[in-house]
Amino acid sequence: MLFRPLLAATFLGLAVPAAAETLPIAGSDPASANVNDLLRISVDRFEGEGGGALAQRLEAVLGDARFDGRSYYRIVAPESGAPIDGLVTGTTRASVEEAPVIEKRKKCTEYDPKDKDKCLKEVDVDIRCRSRTITVTTTARLVAIDDGSVRYTRPLNARDQQTYCPDRSASRTVDDYIEWARGTQVQAIRRDLAPVAYGVDVRVDENRKGLSKPAAESFKEAIRLTKTSPAAACEAWGALTRDAEPTAALAFNLGLCAEMDRDFDAAIDWYGQAQRLGSKNRDIGEGLARIDRHRRALADWAARKRLMGVD
């Protein structure tokens, strides 16, 4: 995969070309909470059984958050007494409720004398089972130390209901589900409090309608190039615009190329032109939304860097 150098270091995991005719798009979604001025944070123990372990997991994932190759937060141990900008606290609770239930089963009462595996008569019988409901509730809150304002709060709920019987066991244990649910909740909080890098493969538009025969062949060859060299495919599509007006499909593909290369103004222009030319491709709207989110992530990072005193 070839990316132009502009902002390439921003992304930790870049997508690679997929087997289908796609272009790799990498970007970042911004934190949803207002945290631009909170550089040093502590994660205190969450109230409730298992709250200490959950806080440690959250502290670890926030400490691993990166943007532009730099840590997004400086994690400070709450017991250290060192200055901090924000404090994350919360609660976590897990409960298990069980109730008896009855299920029906078929029971053979008469077998074929000539074939013991063949049932001639069967009846419904009741079997005693148990219905089990597990609920995991976690609430996180981030407070700015400077003015005491609550910058973020979010309740998270997970619920699992299963019925197990003498002939059917539960698919997972109580402990396994609680562990999984809390891990999912930690990741949700992390996504709210720090940007998340992503990589997606977006399918190109293969419609050659409106192109001359030579241009259509060049367009088709560019599609094949997406599997081995996205940059070469984009160069081929760009060359087509020198001799003819772009079609909706060509404009969309060039929008993808520009987005891949982080030329967001050009990407927006190409996507808009594709729409004006009649494209109904839903990936246009998704592309415009991706660009908006990534620009907000960049703006947030620029604000943080000013406070950090780094270029």
FENURPE-V182690 format. One line per field, one symbol per residue. psi: psi as a letter, one per 30 degrees, with the letter a starting at -180 (. if undefined). burial: b if it has 9 or more other ideal C-beta (glycine too) atoms within 8 Angstrom, else e. A space follows every 50 residues. Layout:
BEGIN
psi: ???
burial: ???
END
This chain:
BEGIN
psi: kkklfjgeffkejkllklelilkkkkakklkfljgegjejlkjlkkklkg eeeeeeeeeeeeffklkhglkeljkkkfffglklflkklalkkklkkkkk lklklkkkfklkffjffkkfkllklkkklkkkkkkjkkkkkkkkeeggkj fkkkkkkkkkklkklfgjlkflleeeeeeeeeeeeeeeeeeefllkklkl jkklkgjgkfkleeeeeeeeeeeefffeieeeeeeeeeefffflkkleee eeefeeeeeeggieeeeeeeeeeeefggkgjffeeeeeeeeeeeeeeeee eeeeeeefhl.
burial: eebeeeebebbeebbebeeebbbbbbbbbbbebebebbbbbbbbebebeb beebbbbbbebbbebbbeeeebbebbebeeeeebbbbbebbbbbebeeee eebebeeeeebeeeeeeeeeeeeeeebebbbbbbbbbbbbbbbbeeeeee bbebebebeeeebbbeeeeeeeeeeebbebbbbbbbbbbbbbbbbebebe bbebbeebeebeeebbebbbbbbebbeeebebbbebbbebbeeeebbbbb bbbbbbbbbbbbbbebbbbbbebbbebebebebbebbbebbebbbbbbeb bebbbebeeee
END
